[in-house]
């Protein structure tokens, strides 16, 4: 695999470009979660067909309340995305969000984070897998569209146990 498409390499490259902007989101995240947060920057590589030539890499940021009993993560890119609708519920490291969308469809999103590496200075790298599905009722059955992805995030601390899958 090309080093630039490896999830951890992609996360490191994006980390350099996003570090200054993370601080500006802190107040909004703390207001959303009601306390201090762990923030992460990274990227997800998506493919609808599984083929390397169909790969789309998107930068993403996640955050979780810095508390042992935290049970949700915010997924966002910019400060304008830090809203309640972008907070996903997590149980035992499996985070999900379901949204009834316009046009009579439902979107179901699932993300799983696994701890990969402790870095000097307290930062932690997490691998991620995700599945995004859209269900549209048809005449006799649901039509399903979706994509899956892999990625990595560098966090400014360790994420709470409830939002990270067991090793």
C-alpha angles and dihedrals in degrees: 000000000000110000092232092059095047106111096233093048090049091050092051093050092050092045091066092056098044104041096094093049096051093077092058091060095052097089094048092047093048089051091049095049098032097238146022119333142203110232128204135189127198146107142263124218110213131196128178093192103029091241120131091231090058093058119131118185117203128183114232138175128208133188137185133190109267095239134107092239096050111139105178145051133209115225115201146135104205135021090260089065094060097106136125091256089064095055113104124203117238132201121179092340098312111113122193143175129188123194131183102220133197116274094048097285136127126216120207119190127186130185130181123192125197125188110247109169144357112225129203112271095037099286118138131204120217128191115220137201122187143181125200118190133179118201118199119182112236129189095276105005144008119277111221128205124175153142136213130209149182129211148139138242132203110212129198088229143353116305118234117270094247094063097046125073118238115260 
